[in-house]
Amino acid sequence: MKKTLLKNLIVINPCSKPALVENACVSICGDTIESVGSKMPSGEFDVVHDLHGKIALPGMINAHHHLYSALAVGMPLPKKTPTNFSEILQEVWWKMDLALDHDSTQASFEAGLLDSLKAGTTTIIDHHCSPSYIEGSLSLLAETGEKLGLNTSVAFEISDRNGQEIFEASLQENLDAVRKFSDTPNVHPMIGLHASFTLSDNSLKKIRESVSSLNSWGIHIHVSEDKADEVDAVNKGFGSVLERLQVFDLINENGLIIHGLHIKETDVELLQKHKAQLVHNPSSNANNRVGMAPNQNFHQLKTGLGTDGMQGNMLREGKEGMLIRSSHLVGGADSVDYMQLLFENNASLASRLFGRKIGRILPGYQADLAIFDYLPRTPITESTIFGHVFFGISDSPSDVITRGEFRIKENQLLNVSEQEIKSNAVAQAKRLWSNFI
């Protein structure tokens, strides 16, 4: 296997030991980190890269994304102004996702993944929906991620909202993806459910029966993003959304529970019992005005961090989440450690799902690094890392490495053309908007 040496780096490993290595050398064998330290490792290397004192962070993980929303930037406002969360879905997102076809979906994947890569996000856990283009959509996402050298988790939203035929096709697309990609190292398939309030009891029963033949499965579902989801579960005769999912035996240690803003204390205990993972999406929650989850839920559940389609930049998401939460706290009140969510909880989450070590610059981990040409104006020490990560580093990484290979080098994207991807995205966005506005 190819042996690569990165030298003259400052390695910042938040929430790891050591958290800071100055004048570091990183030895890579194939796609895996062999050693990290301040001493030059012994042995021969096929290639040596001098990074001239740049700052390296672990390639970041987006624990919940909607790449299909990549072409939504700047789209015309809906004719009817939404006044609540349900209307936002009906007037904006459900109209847009229904209008997606193969070409606009591909443009969304390419543009969204490219923006993630350019921000140093190297693992994307996606939750896809294109009801007019279902069969093959998850394979297209996996193939697009492979072209860019990214880790992708794929799932298709199952819902009753578009009728039985689309429900059946969406379920089948998830099942096909699990069977196709279960043994693919850089693709993790999941069973995507939109939300409890868009699925009947019969649909939940059918989903559970369908996954029973799979060797391994986990659901990826929005839960309690808005109080309307909980009201719906109660109206259906259940104590909560999560209690409803438990009745249908759909919660396990492989599952991702997204949002969870309005879950009860007993729901927290239920998630702990089943070892399912909660994922927080602060900028989306603020944008949709749906509320704010209690701090203690994040501490108890070792919550991950996602963007819910708002952006591909995880450093920005972490900073925005911290500021949004701080704006609702009185002086001296405890907040949430967004460094832990981003660099510890996300790393553990992704490593468990993909079955390999992801998200740290340590021996044995996949060689994914976001490297910044950052000249600090104050000292970098283990005690000042938080400030530099969230308030110092502001530019995109100059270099991004995934699986031991440069994907961006000295601000130049390798192997793919950003101009072609973005030009196509603009053309597809115009066509997409004309189909649903």
Summary of the structure (lengths in Angstrom):
residues: 437
radius of gyration: 21.3
end to end distance: 51.9
largest distance: 66.7
contacts: 1558
relative contact order: 0.17
helix: 42%
strand: 22%
